[in-house]
Amino acid sequence: MHAEFDFDGDVVLVTGASGALGSAVCRAFQDAGATVCGTDVVEPGEDTELDRGEVAFYRGDLTDEDAADRVVNAVVDAHGSLECLCNVAGMWKGGSPIDETDVETFDTVFDVNLKTMFLASKHAIPHLRDSSGAIVSVSARASLEGGEGDGPYRASKAGVRLLTETIAAENRGQVRANAVMPSVIDTPANREMLPDADHDSWVDPADIARVVLSLASDATPPTSGAAVPVYGEA
């Protein structure tokens, strides 16, 4: 069985678009016929959909509210509507217990993982209400419990889950909001950081992107406020 998605006529904004997962989400929506817009504080890599201009790129630091407002409005002004927001921007940083974690690290992790999701959603929601659209955000399996050495990461990703549930409750019948929860994603950066791990158990970004498409599509109309595991065997 093969599921096919048709997003022809839909405008999709993907944050963190220059990263491995963000670019996979952009590619999946583009293959499904959407008008895809990507945003990131980092310029896209060479010879990618964003670099070639196949996906419109809006550079912006979404930890800044003015930048988030500017990017969302630029997308709507250019394309006339917004049907889906994918909050993919994120980072992992750990290695220190809480009593040894400096406040700069804490602030950075929360800014990138949670504040970008908050600000992008805040400014996208009025447009998504107009289109009866959807938000799909990236939480993490690690958000489900505490653990040693990466408390700010776990807490920030738990915040993504809770904001997802809140947005779903506040916009019931108007905007659906869901999250996906990866474990370890199979990216070049993760392979470099964990060279001796079982890479075959990690999840391909393209497979996670397919779940994002499903949650944004009319295949899951009653699903809102959910956090969907995308662990694979990781």
RAWOJO-V612881 format. One record per run of one state. SS is the DSSP state (H for helix, E for strand, L for the rest). FROM is the first residue (numbers start at 1). LEN is the number of residues. If there is no record, write none. Layout:
{{SS	FROM	LEN} {SS	FROM	LEN}}
//
This chain:
{{L	1	10} {E	11	5} {L	16	4} {H	20	12} {L	32	3} {E	35	6} {L	41	15} {E	56	4} {L	60	5} {H	65	15} {L	80	4} {E	84	4} {L	88	10} {H	98	3} {L	101	2} {H	103	29} {L	132	2} {E	134	7} {H	141	4} {L	145	6} {H	151	20} {L	171	5} {E	176	7} {L	183	2} {E	185	2} {L	187	1} {H	188	6} {L	194	5} {H	199	3} {L	202	1} {E	203	2} {H	205	12} {L	217	1} {H	218	3} {L	221	6} {E	227	4} {L	231	4}}
//
